[in-house]
Amino acid sequence: MSLITNFFAVSKMAPDDYVGFTFFVGSMAMMAASAFFFLSMSSFDKKWRTSILVSGLITFIAAVHYFYMKEYWAEIGESPTFFRYVDWVLTVPLMCVEFYLILKVAGAKKSLMWKLIFYSVVMLVTGYVGEVLYRDNAWFWGLISGIAYFAIVYEIWFGEAKKLAVAAGGSVLKAHKTLCWFVLVGWAIYPVGYMAGTPGWYESVFGGWNLDVIYNIGDAINKIGFGLVVYNLAVLSSSSETVKK
Ligand SMILES: *C/C=C(C)/C=C/C=C(C)/C=C/C1=C(C)CCCC1(C)C
């Protein structure tokens, strides 16, 4: 089905289909956020435009995947795991790029960006392996994925990225700190969804919860929230520059 027909496809949605509801609201929220970021781009100084563009790309890529996921759920009634991970493997590395872009003022090198991207790809590929290919050992693959996740957390909270943020100071340091909290708390929503949706010792804790609802809430918070932090940073530094003039 083409994207356009997908976009306007009307599948029956039961009033108690709260999973379908979160897919639907998710696609609208991602689309609205993308319009917001793209349309605001031209009002910023050149050096911030790439960051805002990346914020918009993150929510736009998610919006397109949500159109597919919403239809997949409506038509097939199963978790759209494949689309989910394709979305993540495109958008999470872009979030790593955001860290690099805002720290560039303090002299961030591309190697930092590639390191974060590498950890994020390891985190997502091993997560996919556990969720789809070797579900019986989901705990093991989830553990490897979790280690890669903590490597990202360590790097931005205490590693090279942290040092650069301190060197940059001011609103960059503040924005970096907020993004760090998003990664530590906001991203921690995903392993909960994973445990809710895969068999393992943790089933008795999270077993009754719905994986897609948890992932959809996580995506809305993290993708739109991340973008707004960067947007806010661009607003703050653009206005302080006008004051200086
Ligand atoms: C926009 C999408 C985002 C920010 C997705 C983030 C996904 C994660 C942080 C996933 C992490 C996982 C673990 C830490 C362990 C279990 C497997 C995953 C892939 C769900």
The ligand as an SDF file (V2000), in Angstrom:
LIG
                    3D

 20 20  0  0  0  0  0  0  0  0999 V2000
   12.7130    7.2030   19.5050 C   0  0  0  0  0  0  0  0  0  0  0  0
   13.1100    5.9700   19.9910 C   0  0  0  0  0  0  0  0  0  0  0  0
   13.9340    5.7540   21.0840 C   0  0  0  0  0  0  0  0  0  0  0  0
   14.5060    6.8810   21.8740 C   0  0  0  0  0  0  0  0  0  0  0  0
   14.2090    4.3930   21.4100 C   0  0  0  0  0  0  0  0  0  0  0  0
   14.9910    3.9800   22.3950 C   0  0  0  0  0  0  0  0  0  0  0  0
   15.1160    2.5980   22.6700 C   0  0  0  0  0  0  0  0  0  0  0  0
   15.8100    2.0530   23.7250 C   0  0  0  0  0  0  0  0  0  0  0  0
   16.5590    2.8990   24.6920 C   0  0  0  0  0  0  0  0  0  0  0  0
   15.7710    0.6170   23.8660 C   0  0  0  0  0  0  0  0  0  0  0  0
   16.4360   -0.0720   24.8000 C   0  0  0  0  0  0  0  0  0  0  0  0
   16.3840   -1.5210   25.0470 C   0  0  0  0  0  0  0  0  0  0  0  0
   17.0660   -1.9660   26.1830 C   0  0  0  0  0  0  0  0  0  0  0  0
   17.9100   -1.0490   27.0140 C   0  0  0  0  0  0  0  0  0  0  0  0
   17.0340   -3.3850   26.6500 C   0  0  0  0  0  0  0  0  0  0  0  0
   15.9340   -4.1840   26.0130 C   0  0  0  0  0  0  0  0  0  0  0  0
   15.8640   -3.9610   24.5560 C   0  0  0  0  0  0  0  0  0  0  0  0
   15.6060   -2.5040   24.1670 C   0  0  0  0  0  0  0  0  0  0  0  0
   16.0320   -2.3990   22.7200 C   0  0  0  0  0  0  0  0  0  0  0  0
   14.1010   -2.2530   24.2810 C   0  0  0  0  0  0  0  0  0  0  0  0
  1  2  1  0
  2  3  2  0
  3  4  1  0
  3  5  1  0
  5  6  2  0
  6  7  1  0
  7  8  2  0
  8  9  1  0
  8 10  1  0
 10 11  2  0
 11 12  1  0
 12 13  2  0
 12 18  1  0
 13 14  1  0
 13 15  1  0
 15 16  1  0
 16 17  1  0
 17 18  1  0
 18 19  1  0
 18 20  1  0
M  END
$$$$
